[in-house]
Amino acid sequence: MKRFFSQTICGFLLLFYFSNHSAAQQPAFWNEIQAFRKQDSITPPPEHPVLFVGSSSFRIWKDLEDDFRSYDVINRGFGGSTFPDLIRYADQVIIPYHPKQIFIYCGDIDLAASDTVTATMVAQRFQQLFDMIRKQLPKVPIVFVSIKPSPSRAQLMPKMEDANQQIKKFLARNRLTHFVDVYHKMLDESGQPRKELFLEDQLHMNKSGYSIWKKTIKHYLIK
C-alpha cells in the first residue's frame, strides 16, 4: 500500500513538473496567440479584413476597431512584441486571415531591448518579415506605421529616425506599400516628443496620441 501511494505521489509530482516545464518552454506571447485562436473559433473574423499587427501601441488601442469600423478592421497587436516575435508568429497572426491590407507597427521595443540593436538591424528585421508576407500574400498592400517618439525613450530617437528612414526607402522600392509618418506629427517645435500625447508612463499613448494616429492612418486605409 505504501508503495502504491509512493508511486502515485511520484506520478503526480512528475506530471506537475513536466506540465510546468512545458509551459516554461513556450516562447514569449504564446498564450496571447492561443487566445487569438480561441477568439477566432468563437467569433470568426471578417473575410479579408484590414489587419493591424504589431506591438503594444496597437494592442492597447482599444478603440481601433470602432475608430475604423467601416473598414472591417481586426487588431492583432500583442504584448510588447518585437520583429522577431512577429516573424515567429506570422503564420498564426498574419497569413491565416488573408487580409486585404496589413498595417504593421513595431521596432521601438527592438531598440529598447539592447544597446547592441542598431537601426540597420531593425530595418533588416522588418525586411525579413516583409519578405515572409510577400512570399505568401504577394498582392496584399503592406503599410508600415513609423516608430513613434516617446519621452521615456527619447535617448533612442536618433536610432528611431534612422530605422524609419531605412524602412521608408526600402518600401519605396517595392510595390503595394506605404510608409505612414506619425513620428514627426508627435514632436513639438523643439523636436522633442509631445508629453501631452502620452500616459503617465510617458511611453504609451493617451487618446490625444491615438487621435493623431487615427487621422493619419485613415488616409491609407483601403475601403
Secondary structure, DSSP 8 states (H G I E B T S, - for coil): -HHHHHHHHHHHHHHHHHHHHHHHHS-TTHHHHHHHHHHHHHS---SS-EEEEESHHHHT-TTHHHHTGGG-EEEEE-TT--HHHHHHHHHHHTGGG--SEEEEE--HHHHHH-TT--HHHHHHHHHHHHHHHHHH-TTS-EEEE-----GGGGGGHHHHHHHHHHHHHHHHTSSSEEEE--TGGGB-TTSSB-GGGB-TTSSSB-HHHHHHHHHHHHTT---
